[in-house]
Amino acid sequence: MGDNNGTFSDITNLPTAQPSSLEGFEVTLGISVGALLAIMIGFSILRLRYQTFFMHKLFLKHPLTKTTIEAKTIDNVVRWIFDLLRFPESRVLTVAGFDALMYLKFLKYSTTLFVVLAIVSNIFLLPINFTAENKDRGQEDLQYVVGLDAFSLANVPEGSNRMWAHLMSVFVFSGAVYYFIWRLYKAHITYDDPNHHAAKSNAVTNRTVMVTGIPNNIHNDKDLLQTFTDIYGRDAIHASLVMNAPELTSLVEKRKVMLKRWLIAKEALYENNVRPQHAEYCLGYFGEKRDTITYYQTLLSELDSDIGRRQKQQYERCDVGFVTFASSVTAAKCAQALHNRDPRVLVTRPAPQPNDIDWRWLTTSKTERVIRGAIIYGAVIVLFLFWSIPIAFISAFANLTTLAKVQSLGFLVDFISANSFIKSLVDGFLPSLALNVFLVVLPYVLRELLKQRGFRLHSELDRQLVRLYWLFLLINVFLLSAVAVSVYDILSKFVDHPQAVITLLATSLPKQATYFTNYMVLQGYAGYPLFWLLRIDELLICKLRHILVTKSKLERREAEEPVPLFYALLYGRELLVFTIALTYCSMTPFMLPFAAFYFAIAYLVAKYNVLNVYPTHHEGMRMTSVVMDRVIIAVLLYQVIMLGVFSLKFFFPGTGVLVAIGITLWIWYYLNKVTYKPLKHVALFDLSKKKLNIRNQKHMDLVSKTYKHPALKTLKKPEAAENFILKNENHSEEDDDESDKDIEEGKEGGSVQLEEEEENTLSTSVHLEDLGTMGEIEEKLLETKKEDPSS
């Protein structure tokens, strides 16, 4: 194996490109721990200074918003941590929604999993690794190791019987991950259980299906209703086709802008008791002065007349519609049934939440979506290929050994090598920092690309974004980084022997344990708290908007409103760390405590954010299967890499890993064929048999408004918003608590109360849509008046 003759075995003889520097790791750990302490202290102080920014939900007054922390904890610097940990996860479902709850469950179970793996591996495997003899060999020996590698499998000699322990660990650790998957699945089933559905069994959403592929012989709502009445009888009570009205939609969007300006002018009147004025030309700076309130009120009246006239016109229908049934059981049957011999015609699925629908893409044709899909996914492939170039560049120049190969940088290498601290900083901290910073923009680029794909549901976009983002991180950050650090030696041999992928990864990955440990430490101790707890980037942008852009209290409070939590970005990063830690769990046990700490910090930060900061935008309730699939792939990658490592170490009993691979493949097959069905559909026995009283006009009005295109909904006068908000201000939190209590105890009035709350929620959404989704801004207008009673 020692001669370099271009054979397949030469891949195993590549030199280690990045030494496992203990000093570099200590520098990274020290900086990260110091940053964590500073961030936690800064957050505890700033959250008291900017309460509306860091505790947004506490100050958001809405009839269905639940207070998440007690008032006595607001002014306490430390107590918020203990109150946060004691907050029951069962309440998260009410406060933040199902997606937030399942995300917290994933983080919690990941923390538990890696704590257990860390204890087992560091008790049994770490001593076996460290007491082996490769670290005691001479430097000229190919098996010689130094630094942190002495604690890894690299310290175990080839063919050693010590590796029986590592072989057994593959089965034990894989079994632990199987149990993790089962717990995640049971959590989904438990919180998506009969009690949850029984309480909402009469909600409009639970009694509605979305129909796609509607044939051309169905011309109107009556034809669609008759089609399903022929199958389900009188249980089909309402149907609506989605109409394509782009010009009307543009007018409604324009009305939202005018309404916002009118509200800002009204706020100025409340604050100053003087009617605001603006000039006629050049953004309001030149020309004759005019009354701002009257001007925008006139524009709103003209727009209302134009919109009202256009709403009465006939528009071209789309191939999408919604059908509502009197019973949620009938709706569930319809969602799971085949209604035409052509599986592309009259395809039904459970209706999404109304706020999950992207109406812009719901009205696009299938042909346009196919063309868009081909273009966008082609662009994503190009992005994957070209984005790997800078990732490989960062990885290749992540250490002094590689930099020394560039003659023009010799002076820089000498300068860095002369100072031990700078050398440790370059070898350990800076490469991980550069990689983290470089990847910040990636998920946002992917999201903007996928938005142009034309997904009809926001949740579909999120699920696809998780798949692509995780795949990108896995290939370009994990696998490519491991190869690129020795790219100069590997590429020529890889071209000659393309079948050597497993051997290549098994050779390269063990050498990068310290690099990925640094990455994990930097993310868990500094990156996550800085950007997701302290939210330093959002805070700076908010304050800059206050100084440079906002002119009124309404605009300032709007600048403080957080956007919905970016689950796709978080899931992608968490699944990458999960994959890295699992891949190294048998080879490098010292990495696992840092993985456990990463997930613990992520859990604490995420729980604070979903309870106190980020609003719930939409509920997809189907992210669990996506996460479970990624975890299974991580297990397979772990097992395949261990198979390659055993092969390189000439430990032939290691072929027993093939049994574990077979078990994992069977479990994956079983998950897709059997287990995922309850995640996609509601069990019929879980649903109430009670039917809606179709003679009640109040219910029918609610049904007809739920899935109506926002541009076709009846407009309300802008002045009606103040009465609406004042009515909500009088809504007491005690009523909310009583409603929750009724629902949880299963009282007879609980379902009725929930249905009334749903109608209030729908009424809210109708007003917000009709008034240009400015209800929250008007709410702040009322809050402003409260702050200044003289106005």
C-alpha positions in Angstrom: 0.0 0.0 0.0 2.9 2.3 0.3 3.8 2.8 -3.3 2.0 5.4 -5.3 1.3 3.6 -8.6 -2.2 4.8 -9.3 -4.0 1.7 -8.2 -7.4 1.6 -6.5 -5.8 1.1 -3.1 -3.9 4.3 -3.4 -7.0 6.2 -2.4 -6.5 5.0 1.1 -2.9 6.5 1.2 -3.9 10.1 0.7 -2.2 12.4 3.2 -4.2 14.0 5.9 -5.0 17.5 4.8 -6.2 18.9 8.1 -4.5 17.9 11.3 -6.8 17.4 14.2 -5.3 20.3 16.2 -6.3 20.2 19.9 -5.2 23.8 20.2 -7.4 24.9 17.3 -10.4 23.1 18.9 -9.7 24.7 22.2 -9.7 28.2 20.6 -13.0 27.5 18.9 -14.6 26.2 22.0 -13.3 29.1 24.1 -14.5 31.7 21.7 -17.9 30.0 21.3 -18.5 29.6 25.1 -17.5 33.2 25.7 -19.9 34.3 22.9 -22.7 32.2 24.4 -22.3 33.8 27.9 -22.2 37.3 26.4 -25.3 36.6 24.2 -27.3 35.2 27.1 -26.4 38.2 29.3 -27.2 40.6 26.5 -30.5 38.9 25.7 -31.6 38.9 29.3 -31.0 42.7 29.4 -32.3 43.6 25.9 -35.5 41.6 26.3 -36.4 44.0 29.1 -35.5 47.0 27.1 -37.3 45.9 23.9 -40.2 43.9 25.2 -42.5 44.3 22.1 -39.6 43.0 20.0 -38.6 40.0 22.1 -42.0 39.2 23.6 -44.2 40.1 20.6 -47.0 37.6 21.3 -47.4 38.8 24.9 -48.3 42.3 23.6 -50.3 41.2 20.6 -54.0 41.7 21.6 -56.1 39.4 19.5 -59.3 37.5 20.6 -57.7 34.1 19.8 -54.1 34.9 21.1 -53.2 33.2 24.3 -50.7 34.8 26.8 -47.7 32.5 27.0 -45.8 33.9 30.0 -47.0 35.4 33.2 -46.6 39.1 33.8 -44.4 38.5 36.9 -41.7 37.0 34.7 -41.4 39.9 32.3 -39.1 41.9 34.5 -37.1 39.0 35.7 -33.7 38.5 34.1 -33.2 34.8 34.8 -36.6 33.3 35.7 -37.8 33.2 32.1 -35.5 30.2 31.4 -37.1 28.1 34.2 -40.7 29.2 33.3 -39.9 28.4 29.7 -38.7 24.8 30.5 -41.8 24.3 32.8 -44.2 25.4 30.1 -46.2 22.2 29.1 -45.7 21.1 25.5 -49.4 20.2 25.4 -50.2 23.9 25.5 -47.8 24.6 22.6 -50.4 23.1 20.3 -52.9 25.8 21.3 -50.4 28.7 21.4 -48.2 28.0 18.4 -49.8 25.2 16.3 -49.0 21.6 15.3 -46.0 22.4 13.2 -44.3 24.2 16.1 -45.1 21.4 18.5 -43.6 18.7 16.2 -40.5 20.8 15.6 -40.0 21.1 19.4 -40.5 17.3 19.7 -37.9 16.7 17.0 -35.4 18.8 18.9 -36.2 17.3 22.3 -36.0 13.7 21.1 -32.7 14.6 19.2 -31.3 16.0 22.4 -32.3 12.8 24.3 -30.9 10.6 21.6 -27.5 12.2 21.5 -27.2 12.4 25.2 -27.7 8.6 25.4 -25.3 8.0 22.5 -22.7 10.3 24.0 -22.8 8.5 27.4 -22.6 5.0 25.8 -19.9 5.8 23.3 -17.7 7.8 25.6 -17.9 5.1 28.3 -17.2 2.1 26.0 -15.7 3.3 22.7 -13.6 6.2 23.8 -11.3 4.2 26.1 -11.0 1.5 23.5 -9.9 4.1 20.9 -7.5 6.0 23.2 -5.8 2.9 24.6 -4.9 1.6 21.1 -1.4 2.0 19.8 -1.5 4.1 16.6 -0.7 7.3 18.5 2.5 5.7 19.8 3.9 4.8 16.4 6.5 6.8 14.6 5.6 9.8 12.5 6.8 8.0 9.4 4.2 5.2 9.9 1.1 5.6 7.8 -1.2 4.7 10.7 0.3 7.4 13.0 -2.2 9.8 14.6 -1.9 12.8 16.7 -4.1 15.3 18.6 -7.8 14.6 18.8 -7.5 11.6 16.4 -6.1 9.7 19.3 -9.6 9.6 20.7 -11.1 8.3 17.5 -11.3 5.0 15.6 -8.2 6.2 13.6 -6.1 5.2 16.6 -7.1 1.6 16.3 -4.7 -0.5 14.2 -5.8 -2.3 11.1 -7.4 -5.7 11.7 -7.6 -5.2 15.5 -10.2 -7.1 17.4 -11.0 -3.9 19.2 -13.3 -3.0 16.3 -15.8 -5.7 17.4 -17.0 -3.0 19.9 -17.5 -0.5 17.0 -19.3 -3.2 15.0 -21.7 -3.8 17.8 -22.2 -0.1 18.3 -23.5 0.2 14.7 -26.4 -2.1 15.6 -27.0 -0.5 19.0 -26.9 3.1 17.7 -29.0 2.2 14.7 -31.6 0.7 17.0 -31.6 3.8 19.1 -32.3 5.9 16.0 -35.1 3.5 15.0 -36.6 4.1 18.4 -36.2 7.9 17.9 -38.2 7.6 14.6 -40.9 5.6 16.4 -41.2 8.2 19.1 -41.5 11.0 16.6 -44.2 9.1 14.8 -46.1 8.4 18.0 -45.9 12.1 19.0 -47.5 13.0 15.6 -50.3 10.5 16.1 -50.8 11.5 19.8 -51.2 15.2 19.2 -53.1 14.6 15.9 -55.4 12.3 17.9 -59.1 11.6 18.2 -59.6 14.3 20.9 -58.0 16.9 18.7 -60.1 16.0 15.8 -63.3 15.5 17.8 -63.0 19.0 19.1 -62.8 20.3 15.5 -65.0 17.8 13.8 -67.6 20.4 12.8 -65.0 23.0 11.6 -65.5 23.9 8.0 -61.9 22.9 7.1 -62.4 19.4 8.5 -65.6 19.0 6.4 -64.1 20.2 3.1 -62.0 18.6 0.4 -59.9 20.3 -2.3 -60.6 19.0 -5.8 -58.0 19.3 -8.6 -58.2 18.1 -12.2 -61.8 19.3 -12.7 -62.9 18.3 -16.2 -64.2 20.8 -18.8 -67.8 19.6 -18.6 -68.1 21.1 -15.1 -68.8 24.8 -15.8 -70.0 26.3 -12.5 -70.4 25.6 -8.8 -73.8 23.9 -9.3 -72.3 21.4 -11.7 -69.5 20.6 -9.2 -71.9 20.2 -6.4 -74.1 17.9 -8.5 -71.1 15.7 -9.4 -70.4 15.0 -5.7 -74.1 14.8 -4.8 -74.5 11.9 -7.2 -71.8 10.1 -5.3 -72.4 11.1 -1.7 -76.0 12.2 -1.7 -77.2 15.1 0.4 -74.0 15.0 2.5 -72.5 17.3 -0.2 -73.8 20.7 0.8 -71.6 23.3 -0.9 -69.2 23.5 -3.8 -67.2 26.4 -5.2 -64.9 26.7 -8.2 -61.8 28.9 -8.0 -62.0 31.8 -10.5 -59.1 33.4 -12.3 -59.4 37.1 -11.8 -55.9 38.7 -12.1 -57.0 42.2 -12.7 -59.4 42.2 -9.8 -56.6 40.8 -7.6 -54.3 43.7 -8.6 -57.0 46.2 -7.7 -57.4 44.6 -4.3 -53.7 44.7 -3.7 -53.7 48.4 -4.7 -56.5 49.0 -2.3 -54.4 47.5 0.5 -51.7 50.1 -0.2 -54.2 53.0 -0.2 -55.8 51.7 3.0 -52.4 51.7 4.8 -51.7 55.2 3.8 -55.2 56.3 5.0 -54.5 54.6 8.4 -51.2 56.4 8.8 -52.9 59.7 8.1 -55.6 58.8 10.6 -53.0 58.0 13.2 -51.4 61.4 12.6 -54.8 63.0 13.3 -55.1 61.1 16.5 -51.7 62.0 17.7 -51.6 65.7 16.7 -55.2 66.7 16.5 -54.3 68.2 13.2 -55.5 66.9 9.8 -52.4 65.9 7.8 -51.7 67.3 4.4 -49.4 66.4 1.5 -48.4 68.1 -1.8 -49.8 67.0 -5.1 -46.6 66.1 -7.0 -43.2 64.4 -6.6 -43.9 62.1 -3.7 -45.8 64.7 -1.8 -43.2 67.4 -1.7 -44.3 69.8 -4.5 -47.6 71.2 -5.7 -50.8 72.2 -4.1 -51.5 71.0 -0.6 -54.4 68.6 -0.1 -56.0 66.9 2.9 -54.4 63.4 3.1 -57.4 61.7 4.8 -59.9 63.0 2.4 -57.6 62.2 -0.6 -57.1 58.6 0.3 -60.7 58.1 1.4 -61.8 59.3 -2.0 -59.4 56.9 -3.7 -60.7 54.1 -1.5 -64.3 54.9 -2.5 -63.4 54.9 -6.2 -61.5 51.6 -5.8 -64.4 50.1 -3.9 -66.8 51.0 -6.7 -64.5 49.6 -9.3 -63.9 46.4 -7.4 -67.5 45.9 -6.6 -68.4 46.3 -10.3 -65.7 43.8 -11.3 -66.8 41.3 -8.7 -70.1 40.9 -10.4 -68.5 39.9 -13.7 -68.0 36.3 -14.9 -64.5 35.0 -14.8 -62.8 32.0 -16.3 -62.7 29.1 -13.9 -59.6 27.1 -12.9 -59.3 23.3 -12.5 -59.5 23.7 -8.7 -62.5 23.7 -6.5 -63.7 23.0 -2.9 -66.5 20.8 -1.8 -67.9 20.9 1.7 -69.9 18.1 3.3 -72.3 18.0 6.2 -70.2 15.4 8.0 -66.4 15.3 8.5 -66.5 11.5 8.1 -67.9 11.9 4.6 -65.3 14.4 3.8 -62.5 12.1 5.0 -64.0 9.3 2.8 -64.0 11.6 -0.2 -60.4 12.7 0.4 -59.2 9.1 0.2 -61.4 7.9 -2.7 -60.7 7.5 -6.4 -63.5 9.3 -8.3 -62.5 8.7 -11.9 -60.8 6.0 -13.9 -58.3 8.6 -15.0 -56.3 9.2 -11.7 -55.6 12.8 -12.9 -59.3 13.8 -13.0 -61.3 14.8 -9.9 -58.4 14.3 -7.5 -59.4 15.0 -3.9 -57.4 15.7 -0.8 -58.2 17.2 2.6 -58.7 20.9 2.3 -55.8 23.0 3.6 -56.2 25.8 6.0 -57.4 28.9 4.1 -54.2 30.8 5.0 -52.1 28.0 3.7 -53.4 28.6 0.2 -51.3 30.7 -2.2 -54.1 32.1 -4.4 -51.7 33.5 -6.9 -50.6 30.0 -8.0 -53.9 28.3 -7.3 -55.3 29.9 -10.4 -52.4 29.0 -12.7 -52.8 26.3 -15.3 -51.2 22.9 -15.1 -49.2 23.5 -18.3 -47.7 26.7 -16.8 -46.8 25.0 -13.6 -45.1 22.1 -15.5 -43.0 24.6 -17.6 -42.2 26.6 -14.5 -41.2 23.4 -12.7 -38.8 22.4 -15.4 -37.1 25.8 -15.5 -36.9 26.2 -11.8 -35.5 22.8 -11.0 -33.0 23.2 -13.9 -31.9 26.4 -12.2 -31.7 24.6 -8.8 -29.4 22.0 -10.4 -27.2 24.7 -11.8 -27.1 26.3 -8.4 -26.1 23.0 -6.8 -23.2 22.6 -9.2 -21.8 26.1 -9.1 -22.4 26.7 -5.4 -20.1 23.7 -4.7 -17.1 25.6 -6.1 -16.8 28.2 -3.3 -17.7 25.5 -0.7 -14.8 23.4 -2.0 -12.5 26.5 -2.1 -13.3 27.3 1.5 -12.7 23.7 2.5 -9.5 23.3 0.5 -7.9 26.4 2.1 -9.2 25.7 5.6 -5.7 24.8 6.9 -2.1 25.7 6.8 -1.1 22.4 5.1 -3.1 23.4 2.0 -2.1 27.0 2.1 1.6 26.0 2.2 1.2 24.4 -1.3 0.6 27.9 -2.7 4.1 29.4 -3.1 2.8 33.0 -3.3 1.3 32.6 0.2 4.5 31.4 1.8 5.1 34.6 3.8 1.5 34.4 5.2 2.0 30.8 6.2 5.3 31.7 8.0 3.6 34.6 9.8 0.7 32.5 11.0 2.9 29.6 12.0 5.0 31.9 14.2 2.1 32.7 16.5 0.5 29.7 18.2 -2.8 31.5 18.9 -3.2 32.8 15.3 -2.3 29.3 14.0 -5.0 27.7 16.2 -7.5 30.4 15.1 -6.8 29.7 11.4 -6.8 26.0 11.8 -9.9 25.7 14.0 -12.2 28.7 14.3 -12.0 30.7 11.0 -12.8 27.8 8.6 -16.1 27.0 10.4 -16.9 30.7 10.7 -16.4 31.3 7.0 -18.5 28.3 6.1 -21.4 29.4 8.3 -21.3 33.0 7.0 -21.2 31.8 3.4 -24.2 29.6 3.8 -26.5 32.2 5.4 -27.9 33.4 2.1 -28.4 30.0 0.5 -31.9 29.1 2.0 -33.3 32.5 1.0 -32.0 32.0 -2.6 -33.6 28.6 -2.7 -36.9 29.9 -1.3 -37.1 32.6 -3.9 -36.4 30.2 -6.7 -39.0 27.7 -5.5 -41.6 30.4 -5.1 -41.6 30.8 -8.8 -42.3 27.1 -9.2 -45.9 27.7 -8.5 -46.7 25.7 -5.4 -50.4 26.0 -4.6 -49.9 25.7 -0.8 -47.3 27.4 1.4 -46.8 24.1 3.2 -45.9 22.3 0.0 -43.2 24.9 -0.7 -41.9 24.5 2.8 -41.7 20.7 2.5 -39.9 20.9 -0.8 -37.5 23.5 0.5 -36.6 21.3 3.4 -35.8 18.4 1.0 -33.6 20.5 -1.3 -31.9 22.5 1.4 -31.0 19.4 3.4 -29.8 17.7 0.3 -27.7 20.7 -0.6 -26.1 20.8 2.8 -25.5 17.1 2.9 -23.7 17.1 -0.4 -21.9 20.4 -0.5 -21.2 21.0 3.1 -20.8 17.5 4.6 -19.6 15.2 1.8 -17.9 17.6 -0.5 -16.1 19.4 2.4 -14.7 16.0 3.5 -13.4 15.4 0.0 -12.3 18.9 -1.0 -9.7 19.2 1.8 -7.6 16.7 -0.1 -8.9 17.5 -3.5 -5.5 17.9 -5.1 -4.7 14.2 -4.3 -8.1 12.7 -4.7 -9.5 14.1 -8.0 -7.0 12.2 -10.3 -7.7 8.9 -8.6 -11.4 9.5 -8.4 -11.6 10.0 -12.2 -9.8 6.7 -12.8 -11.9 4.8 -10.2 -15.5 6.2 -10.0 -16.6 3.1 -8.2 -14.6 4.2 -5.2 -17.2 6.5 -3.7 -17.6 4.6 -0.5 -13.9 4.1 0.0 -13.3 7.8 -0.8 -15.8 8.9 1.9 -14.6 6.3 4.4 -11.0 7.7 3.9 -11.8 11.4 4.0 -14.6 11.7 6.6 -12.6 10.4 9.6 -10.0 13.1 8.9 -12.6 15.8 9.2 -14.0 15.0 12.6 -12.4 18.0 14.3 -13.5 20.3 11.4 -17.2 19.3 11.8 -16.9 19.4 15.6 -15.8 23.0 15.3 -18.7 23.6 13.0 -21.1 22.1 15.5 -19.6 24.0 18.5 -19.7 27.3 16.6 -23.3 26.8 15.6 -24.6 25.6 19.0 -22.7 28.0 21.3 -22.6 31.1 19.2 -24.6 31.0 15.9 -27.9 29.7 17.1 -28.2 32.0 20.2 -26.9 35.0 18.3 -29.3 34.8 15.3 -32.3 33.0 16.7 -32.5 34.1 20.4 -30.9 37.5 20.4 -32.0 37.9 16.7 -29.3 40.5 16.3 -29.9 40.8 12.5 -33.6 41.4 12.9 -33.0 43.8 15.8 -30.5 45.9 13.7 -32.8 46.0 10.7 -35.7 46.9 12.9 -33.8 49.8 14.5 -32.5 51.0 11.1 -36.1 51.1 9.8 -37.1 53.1 12.9 -34.4 55.6 12.1 -34.5 55.8 8.3 -37.9 54.6 7.1 -40.7 54.7 9.6 -42.5 58.0 10.3 -45.4 56.9 12.6 -46.0 54.6 15.5 -47.9 52.3 13.3 -45.0 51.9 11.0 -42.6 51.5 13.9 -44.7 48.7 15.4 -45.1 47.1 12.0 -41.3 47.1 11.7 -41.1 45.1 15.0 -43.4 42.4 13.8 -41.5 39.2 13.2 -42.0 37.2 10.0 -43.2 33.6 10.4 -40.6 31.2 11.6 -38.5 29.8 8.8 -39.0 26.1 9.5 -37.3 25.0 6.3 -34.0 26.7 7.2 -34.1 25.3 10.7 -35.0 21.8 9.8 -32.3 21.7 7.1 -29.6 22.8 9.5 -30.8 20.5 12.3 -31.0 17.5 10.0 -27.5 18.3 8.8 -26.1 18.3 12.4 -28.1 15.1 13.1 -26.5 13.4 10.0 -23.0 14.6 10.9 -23.2 13.5 14.5 -24.8 10.1 13.6 -22.1 9.4 11.0 -19.3 10.0 13.5 -20.9 8.5 16.6 -18.9 5.2 16.3 -15.7 6.8 14.9 -15.4 9.9 17.0 -17.3 9.7 20.3 -16.0 13.0 21.7 -18.2 14.8 19.1 -21.5 13.6 20.5 -21.7 15.7 23.7 -21.4 18.8 21.5 -24.2 17.5 19.2 -26.4 17.0 22.3 -25.7 20.5 23.5 -26.5 21.9 20.1 -29.9 20.3 20.1 -30.5 21.4 23.7 -29.7 25.0 22.9 -31.9 24.7 19.7 -34.8 23.4 21.8 -34.6 26.2 24.4 -34.3 28.9 21.7 -37.1 27.4 19.5 -39.5 27.0 22.4 -39.0 30.6 23.5 -39.6 31.8 19.9 -42.7 29.8 19.1 -44.3 30.8 22.4 -43.3 34.4 22.7 -42.2 35.8 19.3 -43.1 34.3 16.0 -46.7 34.1 14.7 -48.2 31.0 13.2 -48.7 31.7 9.5 -50.0 28.4 8.2 -50.3 24.8 9.3 -49.1 22.0 6.9 -49.2 19.2 9.4 -47.2 16.9 7.1 -43.6 17.7 7.9 -43.1 14.6 10.1 -42.8 12.2 7.2 -40.2 14.4 5.5 -38.1 14.5 8.6 -38.4 10.7 9.2 -37.2 10.1 5.6 -34.1 12.3 6.1 -33.3 10.5 9.4 -33.5 7.1 7.7 -31.1 8.4 5.0 -28.8 9.6 7.7 -28.8 6.1 9.2 -28.0 4.5 5.8 -25.2 6.9 5.3 -23.8 6.1 8.7 -23.9 2.4 8.1 -22.4 2.6 4.6 -19.5 4.8 5.9 -18.8 2.3 8.7 -18.8 -0.5 6.2 -16.2 1.4 4.2 -14.1 2.2 7.3 -14.1 -1.5 8.4 -13.0 -2.5 4.9 -10.2 0.0 4.9 -9.1 -1.3 8.3 -9.1 -4.9 7.0 -11.7 -5.8 9.7 -13.6 -8.4 7.7 -16.3 -9.2 10.3 -17.3 -5.6 9.6 -19.3 -6.9 6.6 -21.9 -7.7 9.2 -23.0 -4.1 8.8 -24.8 -5.3 5.6 -27.3 -6.9 7.9 -28.0 -3.5 9.5 -28.3 -1.9 6.1 -30.8 -4.5 5.1 -32.9 -3.8 8.3 -32.8 -0.1 7.6 -34.0 -0.5 4.0 -36.8 -2.7 5.2 -37.9 -0.2 7.8 -37.8 2.6 5.2 -40.0 0.5 2.9 -42.4 -0.2 5.7 -42.6 3.4 6.6 -43.6 4.5 3.1 -46.0 1.6 2.5 -47.8 1.5 5.9 -46.7 3.9 8.6 -47.1 7.1 6.7 -50.8 6.6 5.9 -52.1 7.9 9.3 -49.8 11.0 8.8 -51.6 11.8 5.5 -55.2 11.0 6.3 -57.5 11.1 9.3 -58.8 7.8 10.7 -62.6 7.7 10.2 -63.1 6.4 13.8 -61.5 9.5 15.1 -64.1 11.8 13.6 -67.5 12.8 14.9 -70.5 11.4 13.1 -72.5 14.6 13.8 -73.7 16.4 10.7 -74.0 20.1 10.1 -77.5 21.5 10.2 -77.7 22.7 6.6 -80.9 24.6 7.3 -78.9 27.0 9.5 -78.1 30.0 7.2 -75.5 31.2 9.6 -73.5 28.0 9.0 -74.0 28.1 5.3 -72.7 31.7 5.1 -69.6 30.6 7.0 -69.1 27.7 4.6 -69.4 29.9 1.5 -66.9 32.5 2.8 -64.2 30.1 3.9 -62.7 29.1 0.6 -63.8 32.1 -1.5 -61.1 33.8 -3.5 -60.0 36.9 -1.4 -60.5 39.2 -4.4 -64.2 38.1 -4.7 -65.1 38.7 -1.1 -67.4 41.5 -0.2 -65.6 44.7 0.7 -66.2 46.6 4.0 -65.9 50.3 4.5 -62.6 51.3 6.0 -64.5 53.0 8.9 -65.9 49.6 9.9 -62.4 48.4 11.1 -62.4 50.6 14.2 -65.6 49.1 15.5 -64.3 45.6 14.7 -61.0 46.2 16.7 -62.9 47.9 19.6 -65.1 44.8 19.8 -62.0 42.6 20.0 -60.4 44.8 22.7 -63.4 43.9 24.9 -62.8 40.2 24.4 -61.5 38.8 27.7 -58.7 36.3 28.2 -60.9 34.5 30.7 -63.3 33.6 27.9 -60.4 32.1 26.0 -59.4 30.0 29.0 -62.9 28.8 29.5 -63.2 27.8 25.9 -59.9 25.8 26.1 -61.1 24.1 29.2 -64.4 23.1 27.6 -62.6 21.7 24.6 -60.1 19.8 26.6 -62.7 18.3 28.9 -64.9 17.3 26.0 -68.0 19.1 27.3 -71.0 19.3 25.2 -70.6 23.0 24.6 -67.0 22.7 23.7 -67.6 21.9 20.1 -70.2 24.6 19.7 -67.9 27.1 21.3 -65.0 26.1 19.1 -67.2 26.5 16.0 -68.2 29.9 17.2 -64.6 30.8 17.7 -63.8 29.5 14.2 -66.5 31.8 12.8 -64.9 34.7 14.7 -61.6 33.7 13.3 -63.0 33.5 9.8 -64.8 36.8 10.3 -61.4 38.3 11.3 -59.7 36.9 8.2 -62.6 38.2 6.0 -62.2 41.7 7.5 -58.5 41.6 7.2 -58.7 40.5 3.5 -61.5 43.0 2.7 -59.7 45.8 4.4 -56.4 44.9 2.8 -55.1 42.8 5.7 -54.6 46.0 7.7 -56.5 44.8 10.7 -53.4 44.4 12.8 -52.2 47.9 11.8 -55.5 49.4 12.9 -55.2 47.4 16.1 -51.9 49.1 16.8 -53.7 52.4 16.0 -56.1 51.7 18.9 -53.1 50.8 21.1 -51.5 54.1 20.2 -54.6 55.9 21.3 -54.5 54.0 24.6 -50.9 55.0 25.2 -51.8 58.7 24.6 -55.4 59.2 26.0 -55.3 62.9 25.1 -55.5 61.9 21.4 
